[in-house]
Amino acid sequence: MSPYRKKDKLTICVVDTETTMMNEFSHQVFDFAYVIGNVLDSNCEPLERSFLIDEVLDEPKNFIWTTPKGMPEGERKAFALDSRYETALKRRTKTKKGVSWEFALDYFYKDCSRMGVDIFTAYNVKFDIEALRKTQDQINDKRFRMPNGMNIMCLMDIAQTKVINNDFHNWFKKQDKYLQNQFTTDNDNISYSAECVFRYWFDNYYYKEQHTALRDARMEWKLAVKMFERWEKEIKRDFINFVVNLGWRNVNKIPSSTKKAKMRKEKRNLITWKNKNY
C-alpha cells in the first residue's frame, strides 16, 4: 500500500455580488456572498457566507431603473422597478439575513484571516472589487481594503483563455442551432459567461444562473475547482495577480488557447511596463 500523501493546499475565496443597476445609484452591493476552501481538493466542503445588506435594501430608490434619454440634461425618467428587489426583500424577511454593510465586511475579513485565504477571486473580479469599493464609499466613506497579503485572480480571464478553445469551437460547430443558442449572446457571439462555461463543462446545457450571490458563488467555486484540476501549473504561473481582458472579438476569432495565451502574455507585459514607467 502506498504511503498516505497529504493533499496540497491553496485556499481561495470566491466572491459574488448582486448590485443595483441602471440608475445613478448603480453598483451598490445588496447581496454579498463568498465561498472559501481548498481549491486543490475536489472533495473539500467549503465555508459559505451570505449577507443581504440593509442600508441598500432599505432605500427603494436604489432599485428604480431610470434613463436620461429624452430628458433635459441632469434629469432622469423612471421606467421600471428592478425585479430582484421584491425577491431580495422576501428573502431578507424569510431568512433573517439582513445585516449592516459593516457587519458583513467584518465577517469577510475575519473569515479570510481565520481560513488563511491565499487568493481572492470572482468570475469578473474587477467588477466585484469595484462594487465593493463603491459600496464602501457610499455607505461610510471608508477605504475598502483587501485582506493583508491577498492575491487576486479572475475566473473569466482563465475561461476566455483556456476553456473557449479549439475543442469548444469544434464541439460548438457540431451542435444544432437551438443548442448553439444556449452558448451565444444576443448578437450571436460565443459567450464566455459563467453560465455558459458551466453549461459546457458540466453537460448541463440549459442551466440557468440564479443571480443570487450565494448560488452564483457556489457555481463559480465549482468552475474554479475544475480549472485548477486541469491547469494548476499554468494558473499559478500566468493568472494570479495578472488580470487581462482579451476582449470578446479575440475570444470569438481565435479558438487556439495557445495563441490567446501568447496574446495575453503580450498584453500583460505591456501593462507591467506601463505600471513601471508611469
PEDAMO-V666155 format. One record per run of one state. SS is the DSSP state (@ for helix, = for strand, . for the rest). FROM is the first residue (numbers start at 1). TO is the last residue. If there is no record, write none. Layout:
{{SS & FROM & TO} {SS & FROM & TO}}
This chain:
{{. & 1 & 10} {= & 11 & 19} {. & 20 & 28} {= & 29 & 38} {. & 39 & 46} {= & 47 & 53} {@ & 54 & 57} {. & 58 & 59} {@ & 60 & 63} {= & 64 & 67} {. & 68 & 76} {= & 77 & 81} {. & 82 & 82} {@ & 83 & 95} {. & 96 & 97} {= & 98 & 99} {. & 100 & 100} {@ & 101 & 115} {. & 116 & 118} {= & 119 & 122} {. & 123 & 124} {@ & 125 & 140} {. & 141 & 150} {= & 151 & 154} {@ & 155 & 163} {. & 164 & 165} {@ & 166 & 173} {. & 174 & 176} {@ & 177 & 183} {= & 184 & 184} {. & 185 & 189} {= & 190 & 190} {. & 191 & 193} {@ & 194 & 201} {. & 202 & 212} {@ & 213 & 238} {. & 239 & 247} {@ & 248 & 253} {. & 254 & 256} {@ & 257 & 277} {. & 278 & 278}}
